[in-house]
């Protein structure tokens, strides 16, 4: 069954960065956020086996299954390569996902974080592509695809080998369009040429593009005074052809309200706004930042319990504003609940799972110098 892009929610609700209270998802707050989103006419929810330590999938049962008719919403989740050792593990994980969510089927099912090397090899070695098509034939999956963090060359290879793939989820935002590592623009071109529908993840680059410095914000506001900084990133993605939906990992009510304002009566960037965005990009990218998107894959397995994404956020601020004392104050509070940057033992676990392929060990040495020196 072909995907009808006209009927897809342009704004997708990512269940990856939900607000928490005492270390648990704040169901009451998220319920209100989801109700606002659904009331505005949107209905696409993205989760995964590992989000919130597995509790994101469990929240689907409480937030959606128990409160809305099944035909009113669509749920996407993902098969994690790192949880698979044998072919039997595929069914074990899938059954657990159905049980967690309380669903009978998934509208969209993805192989999670397909990239060069380990993850892709696992999916091929365990015949996961064919297995997913079997689940689709059984009615347990409506649409099959994968999320992608690899090279353009790998993307071409996979699409050539697996024409059965219906959609691909890629990291795409204006800051990463020409990024030598992410290569958003090239991935978009490949998928566009083949007419493969796309889901956009990280449209605001883990929040980075919603919190630009004062000079860049002033450039945005001079052109469009009534639009938020984050809305520029969302509208950049929304104005591209072939996009199924744009995921936003909404963490609070303000983000929900801003996204709904952007997408309820969506307007792509005007030519004047595109000129402004190009100028912002030129100025923004003149300072090299750590390309961390706060996916937090590196955190769970860290033997020193180092909150790497939060530390990198502080380092990025210092790269842009070396005299700003706020990152050090933030870091002082962070290490009360996290290992220090200097606690890194160089085991490499974090680098093995980083979708952005960051040299985390070396970057933590920079963090040690900047934040502890």
N, C-alpha and C positions, 0 to 999 in steps of 0.2 A: 504494500500500500504506500503510495507516494505521500510525502509530507506536504500538506497544504500550507505554505508560508503565510498566506493571507489570514488563516485562522489561528496562527500561533500568537501567543502573548509576546509582544515585543519586549516587555520587561519580565524577566524571570527572577524568582525569589530564591537566592542561594541560602541554604540552611547550614552554612559553614561557620559563620561568625555571629551566632545568636547571643543575645545578652544572657549573662549568668548571674546567679545569686548563690553564694556559698559553694561555688564550684559546680553548680548544676544549672541546666537551662532554665531560665525564668519563664516558665510556661504561661503564666498570667500575662506578662508583657508581650510575649511573642504571639499569643492568641489575639490580642488587640491589633498588633501589627499586621498579622495575616488577614484578619477581618477587614481592615482598611484596604488592603491590597486586593482582596477578592471583591469587595464592594465596588471597587473602581473598574472591575471587569477583567482583571488579570488572573491567571490560574496555573502558571508553570512553576513547579517546585523542584529544586535540585539538591540532592543529598548524596551521601556516599557511606560506604561501610565504616570508614575511619573517622568521619567528622564527629567532633565532640566525643571522641572515644567510643563511638558506636551509638551514642545517645541521640544523635540527630535523626537517625532512622527510626528510633523508638518514638521520638517526638511526633513523627508523621502520624502515627496511630492516634495520638491524643489530640493533635492540632487539626487534623484533616479527616481521617477515617471516621472518627467518632462524632464529627460535627457537620460534615457536608456530604451530599449525595456523590457517589463515585464519579458520575459523569461530569461533575462540576470542576474537577481539577485534574492536572496531569503531574505525575511524579517521575523523576529521573533518578536513578542511582547507579552505582558502579561496582565492577568486579576488581578487587585489588590484587595485583600480581604478587605482592609481598606476602599475601596470606595463602598462597597456593604452592603446595609441594607435589601433589599428585593430582591426577584427573578427578579423583573422588572429591577433592577439596572444592571443585567448582560447584557441585551440587550442594555440598555442605554449607558453603557460604551463601549460595542463592536461597536455600531453604531458611537459613537464619535471617536473611534480609526480608523475606516474605513474612516470617513470624514477627520480626521486630516491627515492621510497618503495619501489619494487619491487612496487607493487600493481597489480592488474588493474582494480580499481574502488575508489571511496570510498564508505563507508557513509553519510556525511553530507558534503554539500558546501555551502559558504556563500559568498555575496557578502560580501566583507570590509568591515567598518566602514561600513555604509550610514548616511549622514547628510545633512542638508540641504546642498544646493549640489553641490560638485564631485564627490564620490564617487557620489552617487545619479544625477547627470546623466550621468556616464560609463556607468554600468550601463544606463541607459535608452537613451542614444544608440547604444550598441554592442549593443543587443538582448540583453543578458546573461541576462535572465530566461528568454526563449524558448530561448536557447542551452543553458542549464542543463537545461531540460526535454527538449531533444533528447538531451543526454548521459544523462539518466535513461532515456529510451526505448531508448537503446543499451545500457543496463545498466552504464554507466560510473559512474553516481551512483545510489545507492539512495534517498536522501532529500535534498531540496533546501530551503534556507532562507537566512537572512542574519543577520549580526551587526549590531547596531544601536546607534548613538550619536547619534541625532537627536532631534527634538522629538516630542511626542505627536501633533501635527498631521500631521507627515510619516508617522509610523507608520500612522495611519488611512488616509492617502492611498495608501500603498503596499499595504496589505492590501486596500483596496477595488479597486485596479487589478490586483492579482496574487493572486487567490484560490488559485492553484496552490501557493503557499508552504506548506510543511508544518510549519515550526517557525521560531522566532525566538530568537536569542541576545541577551540584554540584560544590562547591568550592573545588579546588584541586590544591595543589602545594607541593613542596618538604618540605617546612617548616611546613606545616599543616598535613603531612602524619600521624604522630603519636600524633597530638595535641588532648588533652583530650576533648576539646570542639568541635572542627570542625570535627575531626576523618575522614579526607579525605581518608586515606587508607582503613578503614573499609567500608565506603560507596562505594568506588571503588570495593572492593571485592564482596559486595552484588550484585551490578549491573552487575559485570562481570560473577558471578555465574549464573545469570538469563539471561545473554546475552541481557541486556537492553543497547542500545546505550547511550553514555554520551556526554553532552556538558560541557566543562570545563569553569568555571568562576574563576576569581581571580588567574590566573596562576602565576602572580608576586606579589600576596598578596597586591593589591592596590598600587603597585609601590615599596613596601618595599624591594622586592628581586631584584630590579633594582638599588638600592642605598645602597649597603652594605658598611661596613667600609673598610678602606684602607687595613687592614690585610687580610680580606676575599677576597677582590678584587685581591690582590696579589696572593693568592692561586689559584684563577681561571685563572689569566693571566699566571702564571707559567706553567700551563698545556696546555692552549689553548690561546696563546697571541692575536690572531686575532678575537676572539669572545667576544661579549659584555657580561656583567654580566647578563643582562636580558635574553639573548638568552639561557643561561643555564636552567633557569626556564621554558622557552617555550619548549625547547628540552626534558626536563624531562617529561613533559606532553605529548608531541607529540610522544614519544617512547612507550607509553602505548597502549595496545590493546583495542579495543572497543570504541575509542574516535571519535565522530562525527566531532567536531570542537572545537577549543580553542579560547575563546574570549579574545580580547585585547582591553581595553578601551583606544584607542590611542588618545592622547591629542595634539600631534604636529607632524610635518613632520619627525623629527628625529626618533621618535618611529615607524612611518610607515616604513621608510626606513630600520631600524634595523630588524623589524619583517619580512619584505619582503626578506631581505637577509637570514634570518633564515629559512624561509619556502619555498622559491622558489626552492631550491635544498636541501630539508630537510635531515639532518643526525641525527639519534638518538645518544644519549650519548654513547661513547666508554666505555670499561671496565675501562680504566685508568681515564676517566672523571667521571665515577660513583664513583670511589674511592675518587677522589677529592671532589665530592659533599657530600659524607658521612662525610668527614673530616670537610668541611665547615659547615654542619648542626650541627655537634657535638659542634663546637666552637660557632656558632651563637646562638644555643638554650641554651647555658650555661647562657646567660643573658636573663631574662624573660622580654618580651616586651608586651605592650598592643596590643591585637590582632585585632585592628581596620583596616578595609579594605577600609575606606573612601567611603562607599556607600552613606553616607550623609542622610540616612533616618531620623536620629536623629535631623537634623538641621531645617528642614522646620517647625516643630511644636514647637520648643523651644521658650517659652514665653520671654526668655531673649536674644534671637538671638545669642546664643553662637555657634561659629564655632568649634564644638567638635572634629571632625576628625583632623583639623589643629592643635589644641591644643595638642591632643594625639600624633601627629607626633613629636612635639617639646619635649614632655615628653619622648618619646621613645629614641630620640637622647641623652637626658640627662641621661637616664638610662644606656646607653652604654658609654657615654663620659661625666661624671659629671662636668668636668672642661671646657667644651665647652661653650663659651659665645654666639655662634650664635643662639641657640634656644631662648634665652632671647631677642636678637635683633629682631628676627622674630616675637616673641610674642608682642613686643612693637608696631610693625607695624600692626599686626593682630587686636589688640583691638581697632584700629581706625575705623574698619569696622565690628567688632564683639563684643559681650558681653564678659566680663572677665570670667575666670574660677570661680572666687569668686562670680560672680553674680548668680550662680546656686541657685535656691530656693528649689531644691529637689522634684520637682513635679512628677518625674518618667516617664514623657512622652517619653523621649529618650530611657530609658531602655525597655519600652513596645514595641518599634519598632526595637530594635537593633538585626539584624540577628546573631550577634556573642554572644549575651546574656552577654554583658559586664556590670560590676557594675559601670556604668558611673558616678553616683553621688559620689561614693567614689574616683574614679579616678580623678574627677575634684578637689577634695580636695587635692590630691597629686599634681596636676597641679598648684593649688594655691600656695602651699608651695614651689614648685620648681621654678616657673616662676614669682611669685609675692613677694616671701620672700626676 
